[in-house]
Amino acid sequence: MQSWPWFWAWLGFFVVAVLRAGGTYLIGRGVTAGLVQWRRPNERVLAMMDRVGRWGPPAVTVSFLTVGVQTAVNLAAGLIAMPWPRYLMGLIPGAALWASIWSTIGMAAFMAALAGLRGEPLVLVALAAGILIVATLMWRSRRRAHSS
């Protein structure tokens, strides 16, 4: 199987991250500017607005290392009307981190999944076990958080 040179894969992931996160930021700016009618942000978004306002660009950068928080942080940056140049100081390194992770580890996991689907049962069993372990840990974490 022939593959893309790593740089082109990385660049593709980087562009996707910049466009997605930047678009989410612009939606937040639109809401703040009153261009879009929307209800009051929920508690999670309000908490992200507070954190992003306190931490600024580093909060945006670190959000790219998380799952499920990235969208809220980028939206919060727009909702608090973080200036575009300041936002870019977090977006560019964050997108570079995200592209680096997905063009290496992420693609390795994807290729392993494809190998499992092509009839290599040990790879498929290992992937299923990994997914089951992660899902169990997430379920326990949420259950513990709700019971507190």
MOMO-V258667 format. One record per residue. RES is the residue in one small letter. NEAR is the number of other ideal C-beta (glycine too) atoms within 12 Angstrom. D_FIRST is the distance of its C-alpha to the first C-alpha in Angstrom with 1 decimal. Layout:
BEGIN
res=RES near=NEAR d_first=D_FIRST
res=RES near=NEAR d_first=D_FIRST
END
This chain:
BEGIN
res=m near=7 d_first=0.0
res=q near=4 d_first=3.8
res=s near=14 d_first=6.5
res=w near=14 d_first=10.2
res=p near=11 d_first=12.7
res=w near=17 d_first=14.5
res=f near=14 d_first=17.7
res=w near=14 d_first=16.7
res=a near=24 d_first=15.4
res=w near=25 d_first=18.7
res=l near=20 d_first=20.7
res=g near=22 d_first=19.5
res=f near=30 d_first=20.6
res=f near=29 d_first=23.7
res=v near=20 d_first=24.8
res=v near=21 d_first=24.3
res=a near=37 d_first=26.5
res=v near=29 d_first=29.1
res=l near=18 d_first=29.4
res=r near=25 d_first=29.6
res=a near=40 d_first=32.0
res=g near=28 d_first=34.0
res=g near=19 d_first=34.4
res=t near=31 d_first=35.7
res=y near=40 d_first=38.1
res=l near=27 d_first=39.4
res=i near=26 d_first=40.1
res=g near=35 d_first=42.2
res=r near=26 d_first=43.9
res=g near=19 d_first=44.7
res=v near=26 d_first=46.2
res=t near=22 d_first=48.3
res=a near=15 d_first=49.4
res=g near=10 d_first=50.6
res=l near=13 d_first=48.4
res=v near=16 d_first=47.1
res=q near=9 d_first=49.5
res=w near=18 d_first=48.1
res=r near=8 d_first=49.7
res=r near=11 d_first=50.3
res=p near=22 d_first=47.2
res=n near=15 d_first=46.8
res=e near=11 d_first=47.5
res=r near=17 d_first=43.9
res=v near=29 d_first=43.6
res=l near=18 d_first=47.1
res=a near=20 d_first=46.2
res=m near=35 d_first=43.1
res=m near=30 d_first=45.4
res=d near=19 d_first=47.7
res=r near=25 d_first=45.0
res=v near=36 d_first=43.4
res=g near=22 d_first=46.8
res=r near=15 d_first=47.7
res=w near=23 d_first=44.5
res=g near=25 d_first=43.3
res=p near=29 d_first=40.0
res=p near=22 d_first=39.1
res=a near=34 d_first=39.1
res=v near=47 d_first=36.6
res=t near=31 d_first=34.3
res=v near=23 d_first=34.5
res=s near=38 d_first=33.9
res=f near=35 d_first=30.2
res=l near=24 d_first=29.9
res=t near=21 d_first=31.3
res=v near=15 d_first=30.3
res=g near=14 d_first=32.9
res=v near=25 d_first=35.1
res=q near=31 d_first=33.2
res=t near=26 d_first=34.4
res=a near=33 d_first=37.9
res=v near=42 d_first=38.2
res=n near=43 d_first=37.0
res=l near=39 d_first=39.3
res=a near=41 d_first=42.1
res=a near=45 d_first=41.6
res=g near=39 d_first=42.3
res=l near=35 d_first=45.1
res=i near=31 d_first=47.0
res=a near=22 d_first=46.5
res=m near=33 d_first=44.8
res=p near=16 d_first=45.0
res=w near=20 d_first=41.8
res=p near=12 d_first=41.8
res=r near=24 d_first=42.3
res=y near=38 d_first=39.6
res=l near=22 d_first=37.1
res=m near=21 d_first=38.0
res=g near=36 d_first=36.4
res=l near=39 d_first=33.7
res=i near=25 d_first=31.9
res=p near=25 d_first=31.5
res=g near=36 d_first=30.7
res=a near=37 d_first=27.9
res=a near=24 d_first=26.6
res=l near=29 d_first=26.7
res=w near=36 d_first=25.0
res=a near=31 d_first=22.2
res=s near=24 d_first=21.8
res=i near=24 d_first=21.8
res=w near=27 d_first=19.3
res=s near=31 d_first=16.8
res=t near=18 d_first=16.9
res=i near=17 d_first=18.4
res=g near=23 d_first=17.8
res=m near=22 d_first=14.1
res=a near=19 d_first=14.0
res=a near=21 d_first=16.2
res=f near=20 d_first=14.1
res=m near=21 d_first=10.9
res=a near=23 d_first=13.6
res=a near=20 d_first=15.0
res=l near=18 d_first=11.9
res=a near=20 d_first=11.7
res=g near=22 d_first=15.4
res=l near=15 d_first=15.2
res=r near=13 d_first=13.1
res=g near=10 d_first=16.1
res=e near=16 d_first=16.2
res=p near=13 d_first=19.8
res=l near=13 d_first=20.6
res=v near=22 d_first=18.1
res=l near=19 d_first=19.4
res=v near=15 d_first=23.0
res=a near=18 d_first=22.5
res=l near=24 d_first=21.3
res=a near=18 d_first=24.2
res=a near=15 d_first=26.6
res=g near=18 d_first=25.6
res=i near=18 d_first=26.1
res=l near=14 d_first=29.3
res=i near=14 d_first=30.6
res=v near=16 d_first=30.0
res=a near=14 d_first=31.5
res=t near=14 d_first=34.5
res=l near=14 d_first=35.1
res=m near=16 d_first=35.0
res=w near=14 d_first=37.4
res=r near=14 d_first=39.8
res=s near=15 d_first=39.8
res=r near=14 d_first=40.7
res=r near=12 d_first=43.2
res=r near=11 d_first=44.8
res=a near=10 d_first=45.0
res=h near=9 d_first=46.6
res=s near=8 d_first=49.2
res=s near=7 d_first=50.3
END
